[in-house]
Amino acid sequence: MNIAFDIDGVLTKLLEFELKYGRNFFNREPNNLKGLAISELFDCSKIHEMLFWIKYFSKYAIKEPAIKDAAETIEKLKCEGDHIYIITARYLAYRKDIIGKIMRLIVEKWLYENKIKYDKIIYCKDSKKEAIIKNGISIIIDDDVHNIKQLSKIIDVICMNNSYNDFIIGDNIHHANDYNEIYEKIKKIKKSN
C-alpha cells in the first residue's frame, strides 16, 4: 500500500516548537491555543511571523528531532511491503531554483539524520490532492485541517491530533495521538481494504 506522511506536525512536534520558542520570541503567552501558525497562536502580523521563522527556522528544520517512534513505525511498514512517501508543503521546497534546492537538501538531511526511510519525497506548493492521486496514495497522515478535509474525500486520512485539529470529524478521517496508534489505524484500514 502507498502511505504518505506529512513532515511538519506529523514527523515533528511543530506546535510544541512554536509554543516554546514563540513564548521566548514574543515574551508572552499565546493568545490562541487552537491556532497552528505563529500569527494565529500569538495574534501577530505576518511580518512578525516571518521574523520568528528567520530566527528559529534552522533550529526547527535541522535540529528538531522526529517524534518518538516515527522512524520505527515507518520502518515496520516498509518491512511489511508498504511504500512510504514523504509529502510536504515545506516553505519554498517546491521551487526549482537554488532556494528550493537548499530547502530540499535540508529536508533530505533531516530525514536521513532521523533515520526515516522512504521511497519518495513529494514537494507540493499548496494542495496535496494532485500528488496523492498521481502517486496512487491510499493513506495519508497529516495534521492540517484543510488537507484533512480535502483529502478525506478521496482517501483515508489519519489525523495526528493536536489542539488545532481535534474537532475535525468525517468519513475516512481517523484520529491518532502517537505512532503506536498510527500503526494500529493503518493496520485496520489495510484490513478493511
LINZI-V472018 format. One record per run of one state. SS is the DSSP state (@ for helix, = for strand, . for the rest). FROM is the first residue (numbers start at 0). TO is the last residue. Records with the same first field share a line. If there is no record, write none. Layout:
# LINZI-V472018
SS = FROM-TO ; FROM-TO
This chain:
# LINZI-V472018
. = 0-0 ; 5-12 ; 26-36 ; 41-44 ; 63-68 ; 79-81 ; 88-96 ; 113-118 ; 123-127 ; 134-137 ; 142-143 ; 151-154 ; 160-171 ; 176-177 ; 192-192
= = 1-4 ; 82-87 ; 119-122 ; 138-141 ; 155-159 ; 172-175
@ = 13-25 ; 37-40 ; 45-62 ; 69-78 ; 97-112 ; 128-133 ; 144-150 ; 178-191
